[in-house]
Amino acid sequence: MSRLRSISALLVDIPPGQAAQLERALEEAGWKVRAFSAGGAEGLTAALQRRGWEVVLYGGEGRDAVPSRKALALVRLADPHLPFIAVSPQFRRGDLAALVRALPAGVPTVSDPARLPAVLTREVEQSRMRRRVGGAHRLLDAQQAITDHLAAGLEPDVLCARVLAALGEALGWSVGAAWRPRRDGATLECASVWHAPGARKAVAAFAAETTNLDFAPGQGLPGRVWAFRRTAWVADVGRESNMPRADHALRAGLVTAVAFPLAAAEECLGVIELYSGAIREPNAEVAAMFASVGGQLAQYLSRRRLRSRARSLDGATTLVVGLDAEGRVELANATACARLGADEQQLLGRDWFAAALPESHRASARTAFARLLAGEHGDILALEQPLAGGDGRPFPVTWRWSLARDGDGRPAGALGWGEPVTQPSSGDGNALVAELAAALAAREGS
């Protein structure tokens, strides 16, 4: 016995008796039909605004029936990939009735209800293939746009707004929101919101209301994703019990929602939430992209926070430097930059040993770093290591390097706290090194 297939069908200008025959033929062939009837151009336009349809069956019957070409144009405007099938005993390709009704070329016709299941199966599969091919290009476009925004070094809220627009416009979502933990960590607040240009008033109102909300862990879709750090996909908002905004979303014509975490190791730095006016089942390619984007944003936000904490020491004698597992500079506070005669942008991504150490000390420093990553020094390495100053003269620095590990416990880099040997230790180095190293590890492990 074949697996039961479900279909959401919009029946346009089809008499009730004929509609019943079509539904019966599909059910006998193993389809579970959710049908809705619409009449005339206004009825079709209103029904298409609700979205969520998987096929349009057009009959063209009735005094006020919408002409076939106009019906097809309205459907293509709403969704260029939505299958459109002409179904009527009158529609026999090439006969006078078909010519009078001016069926557009390429529209499949079904005059015998028994043939509908086979035609529907073919059209639905072709539609899915068209969406898949077109969707791949849109995924690549969205991914590239987000990569460009990350490279621009934007402020977190601005970045989140750009990411929402990139995802929404490229993938056809209607509303998006970015949620970030409040400073006390107790709830999520809305950091950015977006809705599709030209959206209906109800959609814009739903987006505007979102900015005033917050969610506790586990509450609503954002809170659930925040608590469990897993993507949640709700294909039918109306059937979801833990969605406080479900009724408002449905009134706005939003039927599918998805949210994914901005997760770095064991920490969730935020949630991206998207709504669509069309029913969208979980999609592996889209879900993989969301995971990638969530990881990228988490790394970026973690890095910004890490820099902010390191810069809290700007103006002090302490040097703070973060390295990745390859020894490349991930952050450097103002004190370290001043000692080296370079700004942070000049140092980021460069090999620390070549950029900061006198040539005579590079080999031994690399060896010590490699042993730290290998665990030979435990998680803390203390040593005196001269730096090449901006004036060309080396000066000695006492360093404490703390090993950073990713979420799987693997070495991800190191965070260094250094003080000139002529200066007394500030005494609070251990705590801050541990905090910054943990943040670095979280970013690297995402």
Number of C-alpha atoms within 10 A of each C-alpha: 4 7 7 10 13 13 16 16 19 23 24 27 25 22 16 11 8 15 22 13 14 23 20 17 18 22 16 11 16 16 19 16 16 13 17 14 17 19 22 18 18 11 15 22 16 11 19 21 13 18 18 22 20 21 22 24 25 25 27 25 17 12 9 11 20 22 17 18 14 12 21 23 13 16 20 14 12 15 15 14 20 22 25 23 22 24 27 23 14 19 22 17 15 9 10 12 14 17 13 8 14 12 21 14 7 8 14 17 24 24 16 16 18 16 15 22 20 11 14 20 13 12 19 18 12 15 17 15 13 14 14 14 10 13 17 14 13 18 19 13 16 22 20 13 18 23 15 11 17 19 10 10 12 14 11 18 16 13 21 26 17 20 27 24 25 21 22 21 17 18 19 16 22 26 27 26 26 27 28 24 21 14 9 7 10 12 17 25 23 22 19 22 24 23 24 17 11 8 12 14 10 16 24 19 15 19 22 14 13 19 16 9 11 19 19 17 18 14 18 19 25 31 23 23 25 32 15 14 21 17 22 19 20 20 20 18 22 15 11 13 9 14 18 12 14 21 13 15 24 19 13 19 21 29 24 26 27 23 26 25 31 34 27 29 21 13 19 21 21 30 30 27 23 23 28 23 23 24 21 17 12 14 10 9 12 14 17 11 15 22 16 15 22 24 21 20 26 26 24 21 21 24 19 17 16 21 21 14 17 24 18 11 15 18 12 13 18 23 26 29 24 27 26 21 18 16 19 19 23 23 27 24 24 24 23 25 23 17 18 20 16 16 15 17 11 12 19 16 16 17 16 22 21 16 18 23 20 19 12 8 15 18 14 12 17 15 11 16 23 16 14 21 23 14 14 13 16 12 16 19 19 14 13 14 20 21 23 21 20 14 9 11 10 17 16 16 20 20 22 21 26 26 30 30 25 21 17 9 10 16 21 23 27 32 30 23 23 25 23 19 15 10 11 9 14 11 7 8 16 13 10 15 22 17 15 25 25 20 26 31 27 25 28 25 22 21
